[in-house]
Amino acid sequence: MRILPFATLGLLCGVLAGPLLAQEAPLPEDIAAAHPKGKWKVRRAELYRYLTRYKGANPSINPALRDYVEARLVEAEARKRGIRVTDTEITKWLKKIDKLQRANGADLAKLRKLSGMSKRELQRRARQWLLYRKVTREILMKKDPTRRANAPVSDGSVTIVVSELFEKATKELDRKKLPKNVVFRVNDLKVTEYEWGRVLAIELAPTEVARALADLILAKEIVLLTGNDNPPTKSELAYQERWQLEQEKNRIKRQVRRPDDVTDAWIIAHMANRGITLESLRQNPAFRAHARARGYFLDGLGDADIAKFFKDNKPRYAPLLKVQRILIAARAQRVPGIGQRARSLPEGKAEAGGIHARLLAGDDFETLARQKSNDPKTIKLNGGTIPFHLSRATPGYQDTYLQASLLKVGEFSHPFFSRGRGYVIAKLLEKKPSRTLKKDRKKIARDAADISQRRWQNRVVRAARKNPSLFERN
């Protein structure tokens, strides 16, 4: 792993999210998580394998993989040149960094604990950085014999030398051409799945490792829930695949200028660019477990359950509205992301009134939204069009929905106050009729099954035991 200069250790040791799962008792070293009554175990090797295949599986050189390869290349170069770093040098270096941190009002020990980094890992990183500098000094002296032996080495010089070592190395990343369980090969160095997974467990954010562990836990729990380890059916896999695409589509629609152009084919291509294909998803244990769980919860719903869910969630099935709006931010504190002075309520009301007058005079709503609206860029650059249909239950848009529902298609509202945001002018673009139990029973049943599964999943994850040392950076 590339080691940053320790003067920036505050960034290196940023506050990391804590484990998602509570720990009741210490677990053996080779166990990542276990059922409280011993009904299943997730071994570290299983977790590392999962991290390798589904978190670090992209065949391109991702940053963590490149950092690891570069570190190994520097170590090989150091062995070739007989360069070593002593314990005394490491201690001296850490004392120097600690002194610098104290001068800045920080403390090296506290920063280390905040990041979950063990003393051993801190020493290893110090050793690595000193090794980088020594190897760089030797290479620079060979290129320039007139250079002084103890001349300082800049961080930029280290980066250049290490990058040159990486570019000159012979790298093999095609899994089909490599021996079984070997993830990649660089020069004479072979790295196994277990070894690379262990590196990823350190390099990935703790939330990512916790999510991977939760996936494996849920896969084990599905067997207990269903009473068997039968694979998901074709219909369950198809439903999970559809759900996955819809989730990805909704996420992307909130970020692009023309959300209507986001098709299934576009999403599949976008996923492929990140190394994810539908085929790889179907082989993912978590994907298959979720598919089996969705089928299980869907099969368990009767007519009475679906009717009760529909009755309890009627706002969710009210008419869907496609809305265009102009937001004039006005509240006591500054609105994040806008980067301007927060208007007072009278100022916001006056400005919204002026825009409304221009609309009545025939000015284009879309042009004014781009020029005047304080909505996020995704909405503003889209001419004020919210990139998804609103329901009565859409969080953060209740006021906008209420006012837009009173309009006819093509009409715009008078300025109204939206709590916590400011003054809004809404225009109704499209109105889809209410969903009914008779007509949309299938969709309502799936919604009910999804919510039931999510609640069960949260209970399982909270109740699972796991080893807290998994998140120490060592």
N, C-alpha and C positions, 0 to 999 in steps of 0.2 A: 504493500500500500504506500502511495506517495505520502511523505511526511511533510506537513507544512511547517514553516518556521515557527518556533515556539513563542515568538513574540505575539503571534496571532492565536494563542491557545484559547483565548476567550471564545473565538468562533469555533475552533476545533472541539471544544468541550461545551457546546451550546446545550441548553436544557433539553433533555430527551424525554419523550413521553414514557410514562411508567408502564409496566406490564398490564395487560388487559385482564389477566386471570389471577385470582387470589391464590396464595400459597398457604396451606395449612400445616405442612410438615416437610422437612427436607427430603428430597428424593435422591436416589442413587445417581452417581456421576453420569451414567450412560442413559438415564431416563429424562426426557424433556417434560413429560406430563403423564399423569396416571389417574384413573378413575378412583374416587374415594373408597370404593369397595373392591378395588382390584379387578374390575371387569375388563379393563383394557389398559394398555400402555402405549405411549408414543416414544420410541427410542430416539436418541439424538441423531443416530445414523439415518433414521427414516426422515426426520425433519431436514437434515442436511441434504439428503437426496431430493426432497421436495423443493427446497430452495434452489438447488442447482437446476432442476428441470423446468420449474415454472416461474422462477424469479430471475435466474441468471442464464436462461436458455437461449437468448438472442445470439445468433452466431457472429454478429459483429463485435468489435472490441468495445465493450461498454466501459465506463469510467472505472468501476471497481476492478474489472478484469485487467484493464491496462495498468492500473496502479500496482496490482499484485505481480503482473509479469515484469514490470520495471523494477520492482523491489528485488525479485529473484535474479534479474540480470545484473543488478548492481552487486548483489552478494557473490555471484559467480565471478564477476570482474575483480572483486576484492580478494577472493581466494587465489585467483590467477596471479595477482600482484603481491600477495602476502600481506595485505592490509587488514588490521584488526582494530577493534575498539575495546578498550579495557573498562572494567567496572569503575575505576577511579575517574576516567574521562566522563563517563555517564553521570556519576554523582556530581562532578564539578559543573557539568553542563546544566543539570537540573537545578542546582543551587543558583546558578546565574539567571536562569529563567524565572525561578521563584522570586528572586530579588527584583527583576523587571516587573513582574506581576504585582508585587507589593507596592512598588512605586506608583503603579496605576490604580491602586486601591483595591486590587483583587488578591486572591490567595490561590496558589497552585493546587494545594490539597483540596480546597473547597471546589475549585473548578473541576478537578478530577472526579470528585464524588458526584457532582451535579450531572456529569456525563455518564456515570456508571462505569468509569474506567478503573480497572484495578491498577495497583502499583506496578505489577509485573508488565502490564500492557504499556503503561507510561514509560517504563524503562526500555521496553522493546522499541517503542517509537523513537525515543531519544537515541538509542543505539543506531537505528536505521538512518536517522537524519545525519548523525555524525559520520556514518559510513558513506552516505551520499557525498558529503563534503570532502572526505579524504580521497575517495575515488576520483571525484571531479578535479581536485588539486593535482593528483598524479597525472591524469590525462592532459590537463592544461600545461603542465611542466614538460611533458613529452612533446607537445606541439610547439612550445616556446621554451627552449633550454635556458634562455636568459631570465626567465621568471624566477623570483625569489621563492625558496622552498616553503616559507611560512606566510606567503602573501595571502591576504584575505580572499575568500571565495564568496561571490555574491549569490543570492538566491536565483537570480536570472541565469548565471553560469551553470548552476546545478541543474536547472530545468532544461537547458540546452543540451548538456552532456547526457543526461538521462534519456531525453527524447531521441538523441542520436543512437544510443545503445538499443533502444526499442526499434527504431526504423531499420537498423542493420540486422536485427535478429530474424531467424527463420521461424515463422509462426504457422502452425497447423491447427485449424479450428473446425474442420469438417468432421462431425461426429461419425459419419458413415465410414470414413477412412481410418479412424483411430481404433485402437484396441478397446474392448469392452470396459466400461466404467472410467475410461480416460476422457476428460473433458476437453483438454487442449494440450498441445506440445509446443515448446519453444526451445530451439536448439536441441540439447540433449535432455531437457527438463520435461517430465511428464507430470501432469496434475490430475489426480483422481476426482471422482464425484464427491467423495467424502471430504477430501481436502478443500476443494473449491466451495462446497456447501458450508464448511466451517468458517471459511473466510467471509462468505456472504452473511453468515449469522452475526459477524462483527461489523461488517461494512454497511449492511442495510439498516435503516432506521428501526428502532425497537418496535414501532407500530407495525412495520411490514413483517417482522419476524413473528410478532404476536398474532397477526392475521393469518400467516401461514400455519402456525401451530393450531389456531382455532379451526382452520379448514380440516386439518387432520383429525382433530378431536371430534368434529361434527361427523366426519366419515365413519369413525368408530361408533359414535352414538346412534347413527342411523341403523346399524345392525341391531343394537339393543332395542331401538324404537319399533322397528318392523318385525323383529323376532327372527330375522334371517339375513343372509348376506347376498340375496339375489341382486343381480345387476339391474339397473333401471331399464324400463321398457323403451321401445322406439318412440312411443307417444310421449313418455316422460322426458326423454332426451330432446325431442322436438320442442316441447313446451319450454324447457329450460333454455334451449338455444334461442327461441323467440324472445324469452324474457331478457336474456343477456344482450341481445341486439337492441331491444327497446331501451334498456338501461343506458347502453352506450350511446344510442341515438339521442336520447333526452339530454345526456350530459354534453354532447357535442353541440346540440342545437342552441344551448345557452351561450356558446362561445363564438359562433360564426355570424357573419353579416347576413347571409341568406339561408335561414334554417330550412326552408322548403326544399332546398337542393340536397339535403342530407338524406340519402336513400340507403336501403340495406346494402347495396353494392358498394356505395361510398364508405359505409361503416366497416364492411368486411375488408376493403382495401386498406383503410386506416389502421385496423387491427393488425393486418399482415405486416405493415411497416414497423410495428412494434414487436414482430416475431410471434404474433398470436394468430393461429388459424382455427377454423371451426373443428378441424380434425384433432388438433392439439388440445382444444378445449374438451372434446369428448373423452379424451384419455386422462384428463386431469381428475384425480380422486375427489377433489372438492366439488368440481362441476357435476360429476356423476352422483355424489352424495346429495347435493342440492336437488338434482333431478328426481332422485328416488324419494326425497322428503316431500317435494311438491306433490308428487303423485300420491303419496301416503295421506297427506292432509286433505287433498282434493277428494280422494275416495271416502274419507271419513265424514264428509259433509252430507247431511240429509236435507230434505226440503225445509224443515223447520229451522235448521241452522242458517240456511241461506236467507230465508225470509227475515229472521231476526237480525242478521248482519245488515241486510238492506234497510231495515227500519231504523237501526242504530246509526247508519251512515248515509242518511238521505242527502245531506249537503254535498256529499261526494258525487252524487248522481244527478244533481241539478243540471240545467242546460249549460253546455260548454260555450264559452265566448272567446272569440279572437278579437283582441283589443289593441288599439294604437293609442299611445298617450304622450302627453308632454308633462314632465314633472318640474316644478319650480321649488327647489329645496328651500325650506324655511323652518328653522327650529333653533333652540337655544344654543346647541353645540355644533361644531363643524361636522359636516357630512363626510365620512371617509371616502376617499377616492375622487372627490370633486376638485380639491385643491383651490378653493376660493373662500372668501369671507362668507360666513353663514349669514343669511338674511334674517331679519326679524320677521315676525308673522305679518305685520302691516306691509312691510316692503315686498314680501313674497306675494301677498294678496294683490297688491297694486300691479306687480309685474305680470302675474297670471291674468289679471283683468285686461291689461294692454294687449297681451297675446290673443286673448279671446276676441277682442275687438278687431284685430287684424284678420282672424279667421272668419268673422262675420262679414268683413269687407272683401273676402274672396282669396286671401293668401293661402298657399298650399300647406296643408297640415304636416306633410312629411318633411318639407323644407324647414318649417319652423321647429319641428322636433329635433332635426339635426343641428340647428343653430342655437336653440334656446334651452332644450331639455337638459336636466341634470341627472337623468337616468344613467345607469351603467352603460359602458360603450357598446355592449352587445345589443342593447335596445336602441340607444341613441343613433348609432350608425345604421341601424335597420329602419330608420325613419320613424322611430317611436313604436314600432310593432313589437309586442312582447312575443318571443319566439316559441310560445307554447299556448295551448288553449287553457283558459282559466276556468276553474270550477269554484263553487261557493266555499270550498274547503282549502283552496290553494293558499299556503302560508304567505303572509306579507302583502297579499293583493285583495283582501276582503273588501276594503273601501272602494277600490277600483271596480271590482266585480259588481258590487251593489249598485253603483251609479251607472255602469255600462248596461246592466240588465234592464234599466228603465228606458233605454234608447231603442230606436229603430235602426236597422242596418244602414250605415252611411251617415248617421247623425253624430254630432259631438256634443258633449255636455258643457254646462257652465263650469267655471272653476270651483272645485270643492276641496275641502281640507282632508288630507290623508294622514292619519295620526302617525307621528314619528318621522314623517317624510317632508311634507310641505303641501303645496297646492297642485292639484292635478286637473288636467283637461283630458277627458277620455273620449275616444271615437270607437264606435262598434263596427267591426269589419265583417263579422260572421257570427251566427248563432246556431248551435246545434241543439236539437230537442233533448229534453230530459230522457235519461235511460229508465226503463221500466223493468220490473222483475220478470215479467213474462217474455219481453223481447230480448233482454240482455242477461238472462240467467247464467249463461256460460261465463261471461266476463265477471259478473258479480261473484260467482262461486270461486273463480281464480283469485280475485282480490281477497276474499275471505280466507282462502287457503294460504295465500302469501302472508297475510297478517298473523295467522295462527302459527305458521312456521317461524316467522321472525320472533315472535314472543317466546316460543319454545327454544329457539336458537340462543336468544339472549340469556335465558335461564341456564342452559347447558354451559355456555361459555363462562358465566359468572361462577357457576358451581365447580368448574374443573380445577384441579390442583396442578400446579406447575412449579418448576424449579426456578427460583429467583435469580440464580447465578447465570441463567441463560442469557440475560441482558447485560451482564458485565462485559465490558469491551476488553477481553483478555485472550 
